Every structure is written in structure tokens, then in C-alpha cells.
């Protein structure tokens, strides 16, 4: 199942997702995405004031990959 999701949804996205990318994939608002990031529910990298989310961390959050 993980490979299917990667192939159809995540393959076209960059390896480091922006908050807008994350919002589109999860189907939620950017405000909700920022809340998930601030609460530490999705591991991320902060570059200056920008958040970047590795695709692997998104898959872990969705429960599709074992940590």
C-alpha cells in the first residue's frame, strides 16, 4: 500500500515538502499543517523561518512506514 501511495501521490512532489505541499497531500488547511508541525506530530526541518517536511516523515506520520 505504501508503494501505491508513493507512486500515485508523492512521486511528483519534491523530497522536501513545503507547508503548501503538505496541505495539498493531507487535504487540510495550511493552518492545520502549521499546528501539526508546532505540536511535533510531524517531524520537520526548519530553515530560517520556513518549514520543510521530508517525504519519509510524512509517510511515518500517516502510519505507512515503521519508524
C-alpha positions as CSV (number, residue, x, y, z in Angstrom):
1,X,0.0,0.0,0.0
2,X,2.8,2.4,0.8
3,X,4.3,2.0,-2.6
4,X,1.0,2.7,-4.2
5,X,0.5,5.9,-2.3
6,X,4.1,6.9,-3.1
7,X,3.6,6.1,-6.8
8,X,0.3,8.0,-7.2
9,X,0.6,10.9,-4.7
10,X,4.1,11.6,-3.6
11,X,6.3,10.7,-6.6
12,X,5.7,14.0,-8.3
13,X,6.5,16.1,-5.2
14,X,10.0,17.2,-4.2
15,X,11.8,15.2,-1.4
16,X,11.4,18.1,1.0
17,X,7.7,19.3,1.1
18,X,6.6,22.8,1.8
19,X,3.6,23.5,4.1
20,X,1.6,24.1,0.9
21,X,2.6,20.7,-0.5
22,X,1.7,19.1,2.8
23,X,-1.6,20.8,2.9
24,X,-2.5,19.5,-0.6
25,X,-1.4,15.9,0.2
26,X,-3.3,15.8,3.5
27,X,-6.3,17.7,2.3
28,X,-6.3,20.1,5.2
29,X,-5.6,23.9,5.6
30,X,-2.1,25.3,6.0
31,X,-3.1,26.5,9.4
32,X,-3.8,22.8,10.4
33,X,-0.4,21.9,8.9
34,X,1.4,24.5,11.0
35,X,-0.4,23.3,14.1
36,X,0.8,19.7,13.4
37,X,4.3,20.9,12.9
38,X,4.4,23.1,16.0
39,X,2.9,20.2,18.1
40,X,5.7,17.9,16.8
41,X,3.3,15.4,15.3
42,X,5.2,15.6,12.0
43,X,8.9,15.8,12.2
44,X,10.3,18.6,10.1
45,X,13.4,20.7,9.3
46,X,13.3,24.4,9.9
47,X,15.3,26.5,7.5
48,X,15.2,30.1,8.7
49,X,11.6,30.7,9.2
50,X,10.5,28.1,6.6
51,X,9.4,24.5,7.4
52,X,10.4,21.6,5.2
53,X,9.0,18.2,5.6
54,X,10.8,15.1,4.3
55,X,8.5,12.7,2.5
56,X,9.7,9.9,4.7
57,X,8.4,11.8,7.8
58,X,5.0,12.3,6.1
59,X,4.8,8.6,5.5
60,X,5.7,7.9,9.1
61,X,3.0,10.3,10.3
62,X,0.4,8.6,8.1
63,X,1.5,5.2,9.7
64,X,2.7,3.8,6.4
65,X,6.3,3.4,7.4
66,X,7.8,1.9,10.6
67,X,10.0,4.4,12.5
